[in-house]
Each structure stands twice: as C-alpha cells, then as structure tokens.
Amino acid sequence: MREDGGVSDEVDERVSPPLVDEAVKKAAVCWVSVAGGPAYALWCLPLDGALLVVTGPGEQAAPGLADADTADVTLRGDHGGRIVSWPARVTRLRPGTEEWDTAAPLVAAKRLNASGSAAELVARWAAEGCALNRLTPAGTAVTGADLPADSLAEQPRPAPAVRAVRKPFRLHRVRRR
C-alpha cells in the first residue's frame, strides 16, 4: 500500500515462496543432497526462515555438507510425502562467533537423546569439530506437478549395522512325505 492508500507497484522481493516458508517452519526432518549425491535424512531445527543442521563426530552423517556452498533440500508435508524441493545456500556457523553463540544452544536444546546438558553438548560440538550449518532457501523451488512422479527410492547403503540373515531356528525336524 502506498501512503495515499493506493496499491503499490512494487514487486514482493521475497526470496522463497510461501510454501517453502511454511514447510521450513514445520520441518523436523529434511533430506539434503550435496553436489548431486545421494540425499541424507537429517533432523533439523527451523530458525528465522532457514534450517539448522548438525553433522560430524557423534552426530548425523552428511558427507560433504560441512564444506559445501550449496545443497538441495527436500521437505515433506503432513501426509508424509514430498511437497517441495529447493536449492539452499549453506553457511557453516563457527564456534566463537555471535551466530554460533545464538544458534548452537537452541539446536542443542532440541537434540533428542543427547548425553549431558545443552551447554555440554555445544562445548562437545565445538571441541570435536562438528559442523553447525544453516540451510537458507536460495533459488527456485520445485513444487506440485513439477516434482518427480517416481518414488526416488534407492537400495539401502552399505552400513556396519547390517548383518547377515540367518536361517530360522527350528525346534523339531520337519518330515517330508
């Protein structure tokens, strides 16, 4: 609105569309892909229109994210399905900076199953070189009919937690006729 009550000709300079803003506000988990690599499901904390993600020793793994400038982020809706994907600008928050001192305690307070207090967790992140990254929407979001129609499901990645499947145990012999 103009001062005289008329409608302004100015264009809204919003960087991200309302769907991205709303999805970011509700996000607890995001899927992040760096440099076209596989997407990793990461817990996150929304803060000021961006997502904060912690990776590193003793935390979740996201290869390449700590040193990346950009990443692709996918968020899901209330129905559990993908609703929006967007390119993100990645900013690593460094220990000892004002940004770190503000954001790290907030993220630590939301960290589930952490041993120790939030202050101890923040100190551990700083000492062990964990990365606290801010993922800020930057670029055109993909939504609705523009999203891929296929599931994008992948084979499970190799992990040390996987073990060989054994034959089921039987208490008695089964006789064949």
Order of alpha helices (4+ residues) and beta strands (2+ residues): alpha-beta-beta-beta-beta-beta-beta-alpha-alpha-beta-beta
